[in-house]
Amino acid sequence: MPLHAVISQRRNALFEAWKADSFQQVQVENIEDLRRHAFLDDLDLEVETEKSGRRSLKNAIVVRRDGNPDTNASVWVRASYSGYQKAWLGFVKQVYKIDAKPADLAGYNIDHLLNRARSPGGAGFIRIEAINDQVNQAWGRMFEKAASNPEFYANQERYGRKLSWLIAAKLMGQMPPRGPSDQQGINRLVSFFNSQGLAQDNPREGLTNMLEFAYRFR
């Protein structure tokens, strides 16, 4: 299977899981939390945690269970760990049997779904995935930069974070609004989420509230 097909399938699988249950975790404090929160429908906790290749469990963890790896496997890295691209490529080799190289990721960045600057003291584990490179860099320059302000209490104290409207937009390759006053950008995202069957969940309110909160110090 081509690497880019894996990227697309994983993106879509996580997005569909979030549509079904918005409590999809993107950051947890420790390995035990991963066992409990990686799969919200796994009541019997038949979940394995293992190293990503030869990397220490202190830095990179693969979480999986039997079945389709698009939905049943993920890789998480400590926020302060710098080798996250290699960890993701190791995960792909371990789980999908694809021996990919960095050059095969052309057009994509391997990145943290939650900006790692928002993890207290560089601790905690954050899920990583492949994101369109231009989209990823735009979110980093705009929303993520604003949301990483150390004045926010959550950036000093909270280890547990869920996949949000804005993280879902980034995951799905949608460019960010320039801020809470960018109505054209917000409208564009609202239209996207409406097209995905989420109109009843009021994406406009969710997006606007998050943007206003993140940009409050700017």
N, C-alpha and C positions, 0 to 999 in steps of 0.2 A: 504494500500500500504506500503511495506517495506521502511524504511528510506533510505537505500542505493539506492533503485530505484529512490526515489525523488532526491537524490544527483546527480545521473547519468543523469536523465532527465533535471535537472536544468543546469548542466554543458553543456550538448549538446545544449540546447535551447539558452543559451547565446553565445556559440561559433557560432552557425548558424546565430544568429542575427548580430554578429560581421562580419561574412563573407559577409552578405548582406549589411551592412552599418558599416564601420569602426569607425564611430563617437560614439561608445557605451561608455557612461560615467562610470567611476569607482570612481571618486571623484568630489564633488560639494561643493560650499561654504555654502549654506543654503537651507531651505525647499523650498523656491520659485524656486530655481534652479532645485530641484528634480522634481517638477511638470512639468517643461519645458523639462527636458532632460532624464527622465527615459524611456520614450517611444518616439522614434524618429518619428514614423509614426502616432502619435496621434495629429492631427492638431487641434482638437476641445478641447483638454486639459481636457477630461472627466476622470480625474485621481484623486484618493483619497490618501490623506496622513493621517496616523493614528499612534497611539502609538504601539510599540511592547509590548503587554501585559500591565503590569502596569508601564512600564518604561517611563520616561519623554520624551517628544518630543525633549528636548534639547540633549538627548543622543542616542535614537534609534527610527528610523522612518520606518514604512512599507509603501511602495508605491504600489498601485495596481489599476487595472481596471477589468472589467468583462472579463471572458474567462479563458483560460488555465493558472493556476498560474505558470507553469514552465516558461512561457514567459511574463505573465502579473502581476507578483508580485515579489517584491524584498525588502530586508531589508538593511538599511544603518545606520551606527553608527558614532558618533563623533569620530574623530581620537584619542582623549585623553581618551575615555571611555573604562574602563577595563572589563566591563561585556559583551563583545561581543559574547561569546559562549552562554550564557544564552539568549541573545537577539535573536540569530539565532534559538535556540530551541523553544523560545517563538513564533517566526515567523512561524515555522513549525506547531506548535500546532494551532495557530490562522488561518493559511491559508489552511493547509492540514489536520487539525484535527488529527494529530499524536502526541501523548503525549510521546515524546522521552526524554531519560535521557543522560547525558554525556557518560555513558558506552556504549550506543548504537552507538556512533560515532567511535568505534574502527576502526583504520586504516585511520582516517581522522582528520584533524585539521580544526576548524572554524577560518578563517583568512581573513584579509583585502586583497582585490584584488590588491590594491596599498599599498605598505609598509607604515604603518602609520608614520614612521619616516620621510617620504617625505612630510608630510602635515605641512604647516607653523604653528608653535606654537601649534600643536596639535588640531588645529581648522579644520573646514570643515567636511563633511560627506563622508565616504568611504563605498562602497558596500562590504558586507561580503558574503562568500560562503564556502562550505565544500571542502577542497583540500586534496588529498592524503597526508598523514602525512610525509612520507619520502621525497616526492617531495617538499612539502612546506618547510621543514626544510633545504633542500639543496639549494633552491632558497634564503632563508634567509641568509644562510652562505656565499653565493657567490654574485650573481648579486645584490640582494636587499641591502646587506651591502655596496657594492661599490656605488650604486645609491643614498644611503642616505647621502652621504657626504654633510655637511652643506655648503661647498663652492659652490655648485650648486645653481644658482640663483633661479631656480624653487622651490627648497626645502625651500626657504625663502619667496617666493612671490606668487606662483601659487596654486590656489585652484581647478581649473578645470583640470581634467586629463582624458584621453581616455584609453580604453583598447588597449594595444599595442601587437606587436608580442610576446614579452617575457611574458607579463601577460597571453596572450592566451595560450602559451605553458605551463605555470604553471597550469592554470585552467584545461587543458586537460591531466594533469598527466605526462608531459614530463620533464625529468631531465634537469637541466641547463648546458650550456657549462661552462668550468672553467674560461673563459675569452675570449677576442677577438682573441687570438692566438690559441684557441682550435678548430682547423678546423674539427676534428672528431666530436666534440660536435655540432658545427654549422651545419655540413653536416647532422647529425642525425635529427636536427630540420627542416632543409630545406626539407629533405625527408618526414617528417611527414606532413608539410604544403602542399607540392606537392601532397601527397596522399589525401589531403582534398580538392583538386581542386583549390589551390591558387598559382600554379606555375606562372601564368601570373602577379601576384601581386609582384613578385620579393622578396620572403621572405629572400633570402640570403642578399640582400642589406639592407633590414630593420633590420634584426637581427644584422648584422655586424656593422651598424652605431650606433645602440643603445648600443651594447657592448663596442665599442671603446669610445663612449662618457662617459658611466658610469665608465669605468676603467681608465679614463685619469689621475686621481690623484693617481693611485696605482703603 
